[in-house]
Each structure stands twice: as C-alpha cells, then as structure tokens.
Amino acid sequence: ETLHSQFGGVFLYTFEPKQASRFKEIKGYIEKELERLMQEGSTDKELERYKKISEVDFLRVFESASSIANMVEHEFFPSRSLDSFFLSLDRRRALSQDGLREFIKHYLRPTLPY
C-alpha cells in the first residue's frame, strides 16, 4: 500500500495572521519550517505530537450525533464498512520516521505561487 492511497492527494497549509502587517514575516517562517522538514525531516517529538493530535481528532468524532452521522456518511455508505475509518487511525499511530520521510519526499515539494 502506498502513502498516496493511505493519505490522499493534495495537502494544503493555511494560516490567517492576526496582524496582516506581519504576513511576510509569518510566511517566511512557514517557508523555513517547510524547508527544514524537506531537508531534515521531523523530530521524534513532532511525530509523537502528530500521533496524539490524530488520536484526539479521531475520538472527537464520537462527541456529537452530527459528527458520527458525517463519519457514517463518508466512511460507511461508500464501502459498507467502517474498516477504512479505523484503519486510518491505525496507520497514523503506526507512522514511523521512515514513513514520514517518504511522505515528505513525495508530497512536500515547493510549488510556484500563482
């Protein structure tokens, strides 16, 4: 199974600065961080934080009837199985530094601004 089949296609990073006057400064910081990830990869601490946030996001689905209904609509009805929903969490929990490096190499590449 490829990373693409596990994680999908296009990934976007967005931000909304509280102070528009600092836009260039913040954009520069983000670009430096993305460059660092492409060159050095993530730290173990960053990877663990991602895993914890993913698990919390997964559990939040069960907080309300509407989010459960949304999950069922998007996960159960197309496949008639919730396996992909639970496998998604398992994949995120199992993500290793090597897997993350492969993901970054494949997806995190500079694009031309338009």
C-alpha positions in Angstrom: 0.0 0.0 0.0 1.4 3.4 -1.0 1.4 6.6 1.1 -0.9 8.1 -1.6 -3.5 5.5 -1.1 -3.3 6.0 2.7 -3.3 9.7 2.9 -4.9 11.0 -0.3 -3.9 13.7 -2.8 -3.4 17.4 -2.2 -2.4 18.8 1.1 -2.7 22.5 1.9 -1.2 24.5 4.7 -3.1 27.6 5.5 -2.7 30.4 8.1 -4.5 33.5 9.0 -2.3 36.0 10.7 -3.9 38.1 13.5 -1.9 41.1 12.2 -1.9 41.5 8.4 1.2 43.7 8.7 3.2 40.6 9.7 2.1 38.4 6.8 5.5 38.4 5.1 7.3 37.6 8.4 4.9 34.7 9.1 5.1 33.4 5.5 8.9 33.4 5.8 8.7 31.4 9.0 6.4 28.8 7.4 8.6 28.5 4.4 11.7 28.0 6.6 9.9 25.3 8.5 8.8 23.5 5.3 12.3 23.7 4.0 13.6 22.2 7.3 11.1 19.4 7.0 12.2 18.7 3.4 15.9 18.7 4.4 15.9 17.2 7.9 12.6 15.5 8.4 10.6 15.8 11.6 11.8 15.3 15.1 10.6 12.4 17.2 8.7 14.9 19.4 6.9 16.4 16.3 5.9 12.9 15.1 4.6 11.9 18.5 2.6 15.2 18.7 1.1 14.4 15.3 0.1 11.0 16.5 -1.5 12.3 19.7 -3.4 15.1 17.8 -4.6 12.5 15.3 -6.0 10.3 18.0 -7.8 13.2 19.7 -9.3 14.2 16.4 -10.4 10.6 15.8 -12.1 10.5 19.2 -13.8 13.8 18.7 -15.9 12.2 16.0 -17.8 10.4 18.8 -18.7 13.7 20.7 -21.8 14.5 18.7 -24.5 12.8 16.7 -23.9 15.0 13.7 -20.2 14.1 13.6 -21.0 10.4 13.9 -23.5 10.8 11.1 -20.9 12.6 9.0 -18.4 9.8 9.6 -21.0 7.1 8.7 -22.0 9.0 5.5 -18.4 9.4 4.3 -16.9 6.1 5.6 -19.7 3.5 5.8 -22.0 4.2 2.9 -19.4 4.2 0.1 -17.8 0.9 1.2 -20.5 -0.6 3.6 -17.7 -1.0 6.1 -16.1 1.2 8.8 -12.8 -0.6 8.4 -11.2 2.3 6.5 -12.2 4.7 9.3 -10.5 2.6 12.0 -7.6 1.7 9.7 -6.9 5.4 9.2 -6.2 5.8 12.9 -4.1 2.6 12.9 -2.0 3.9 10.1 -1.4 7.2 11.8 -0.5 5.5 15.0 2.0 3.3 13.2 3.6 6.1 11.2 7.4 5.9 11.6 10.1 8.4 10.9 11.0 6.5 7.7 7.3 6.6 6.6 7.1 10.3 7.3 10.4 10.9 5.4 8.8 9.1 2.4 5.7 11.1 2.7 7.6 14.4 2.9 9.7 13.5 0.0 6.7 12.6 -2.1 4.3 15.4 -1.1 6.2 18.3 0.4 7.8 20.0 -2.6 7.8 23.6 -3.5 5.2 25.0 -5.9 5.2 28.1 -7.9 3.0 30.8 -6.5 0.2 32.0 -8.7 
